[in-house]
Amino acid sequence: MTIKVEHELHDRRRGRNRGMGLILVVLVGIVFGLTVVKVLQLGDIQQFETFDHVARPQLELQTEGTE
């Protein structure tokens, strides 16, 4: 037979640990959600090709006067 005595301090610490765990889960969820949205937006190849900062004639807009 084991005697298990829990002090009030254990209850407060457990509450803080649960709160901190909840905050961490929410932050990880936000970062994951932002990552998913960013990756899905990169599906457009033209937007993806502009990240290298190199002028590409095929990406520049054509005006009506030039061909």
Residue frames relative to the residue before (quaternion, step in Angstrom):
aa qw qx qy qz dx dy dz
M 1.0000 0.0000 0.0000 0.0000 0.00 0.00 0.00
T 0.1899 -0.7937 0.5736 0.0702 3.52 -0.71 1.12
I 0.2895 -0.7240 0.5997 0.1799 3.48 -1.08 0.73
K 0.0631 -0.8003 0.5963 -0.0031 3.55 -0.66 1.12
V 0.0112 -0.7947 0.6054 -0.0431 3.50 -0.47 1.23
E 0.0962 -0.7870 0.6083 0.0376 3.55 -0.74 1.07
H 0.3190 -0.7462 0.5600 0.1670 3.47 -0.86 0.99
E 0.6496 -0.5177 0.3911 0.3963 3.54 -1.27 0.40
L 0.5722 0.5980 -0.3616 0.4292 3.56 1.17 -0.60
H 0.6317 0.5347 -0.3309 0.4533 3.60 1.02 -0.76
D 0.6467 0.5166 -0.3219 0.4596 3.59 0.98 -0.78
R 0.6627 0.4923 -0.3079 0.4729 3.58 0.94 -0.83
R 0.6553 0.5051 -0.3129 0.4665 3.57 0.96 -0.85
R 0.6348 0.5245 -0.3249 0.4652 3.59 0.99 -0.77
G 0.6448 0.5211 -0.3115 0.4643 3.58 1.02 -0.78
R 0.6531 0.4974 -0.3079 0.4808 3.57 1.00 -0.80
N 0.6448 0.5224 -0.3234 0.4547 3.57 0.98 -0.83
R 0.6515 0.4995 -0.3162 0.4754 3.59 0.96 -0.77
G 0.6451 0.5152 -0.3185 0.4658 3.59 0.98 -0.78
M 0.6648 0.4851 -0.3005 0.4821 3.57 0.95 -0.87
G 0.6302 0.5258 -0.3305 0.4660 3.59 1.01 -0.73
L 0.6469 0.5135 -0.3142 0.4681 3.58 0.98 -0.81
I 0.6424 0.5153 -0.3195 0.4687 3.59 0.96 -0.83
L 0.6637 0.5018 -0.3096 0.4603 3.60 0.93 -0.86
V 0.6414 0.5159 -0.3271 0.4641 3.60 0.98 -0.81
V 0.6504 0.5103 -0.3151 0.4662 3.59 0.98 -0.82
L 0.6658 0.4979 -0.3092 0.4618 3.62 0.90 -0.84
V 0.6432 0.4980 -0.3229 0.4838 3.59 0.98 -0.81
G 0.6391 0.5290 -0.3227 0.4556 3.60 1.00 -0.77
I 0.6480 0.5101 -0.3159 0.4692 3.58 0.99 -0.81
V 0.6681 0.4867 -0.3042 0.4735 3.59 0.89 -0.91
F 0.6457 0.5108 -0.3228 0.4668 3.60 0.95 -0.81
G 0.6592 0.5144 -0.3065 0.4549 3.58 0.94 -0.88
L 0.6591 0.4954 -0.3068 0.4754 3.59 0.94 -0.84
T 0.6342 0.5278 -0.3267 0.4609 3.58 1.04 -0.75
V 0.6546 0.5077 -0.3129 0.4646 3.58 0.92 -0.89
V 0.6575 0.5020 -0.3148 0.4654 3.60 0.90 -0.87
K 0.6619 0.5053 -0.3113 0.4579 3.60 0.91 -0.87
V 0.6634 0.4951 -0.3095 0.4679 3.60 0.91 -0.86
L 0.6599 0.4996 -0.3192 0.4616 3.60 0.94 -0.76
Q 0.6502 0.5048 -0.3177 0.4707 3.60 1.07 -0.62
L 0.6265 0.5417 -0.3403 0.4453 3.60 1.17 -0.44
G 0.4158 0.7186 -0.4638 0.3093 3.59 1.22 0.10
D 0.6155 0.5227 -0.3430 0.4799 3.59 1.15 -0.53
I 0.3860 -0.7710 0.4613 0.2092 3.58 -0.40 1.24
Q 0.6252 0.5392 -0.3597 0.4347 3.62 1.00 -0.65
Q 0.6471 0.4965 -0.3266 0.4776 3.57 0.96 -0.76
F 0.6545 0.5218 -0.3130 0.4487 3.58 0.98 -0.79
E 0.6783 0.5034 -0.2994 0.4438 3.62 0.98 -0.78
T 0.6268 0.5564 -0.3566 0.4128 3.63 1.10 -0.36
F 0.5409 0.6553 -0.4007 0.3426 3.62 1.17 -0.16
D 0.6542 0.5468 -0.3295 0.4055 3.63 1.13 -0.38
H 0.3859 -0.7717 0.4367 0.2548 3.62 1.32 0.06
V 0.4988 0.5999 -0.4521 0.4323 3.57 1.03 0.80
A 0.4533 -0.6866 0.4925 0.2838 3.58 -0.89 0.93
R 0.0284 -0.7868 0.6164 -0.0139 3.56 -0.82 1.03
P 0.4304 -0.7327 0.4600 0.2576 3.59 -0.54 1.12
Q 0.6458 0.5396 -0.3387 0.4208 3.62 1.00 -0.68
L 0.6820 0.4777 -0.2921 0.4705 3.60 1.20 -0.34
E 0.5826 0.5952 -0.3800 0.4024 3.59 1.17 -0.38
L 0.5212 -0.6488 0.4635 0.3043 3.55 -1.09 0.77
Q 0.3478 -0.7233 0.5614 0.2017 3.55 -1.03 0.82
T 0.2848 -0.7374 0.5838 0.1854 3.58 -0.91 0.89
E 0.6473 -0.5553 0.3588 0.3792 3.57 -1.19 0.45
G 0.6736 0.5162 -0.3005 0.4354 3.63 1.04 -0.63
T 0.7471 0.3530 -0.2148 0.5207 3.60 1.11 -0.53
E 0.1252 -0.7858 0.5999 0.0832 3.51 -1.18 0.56
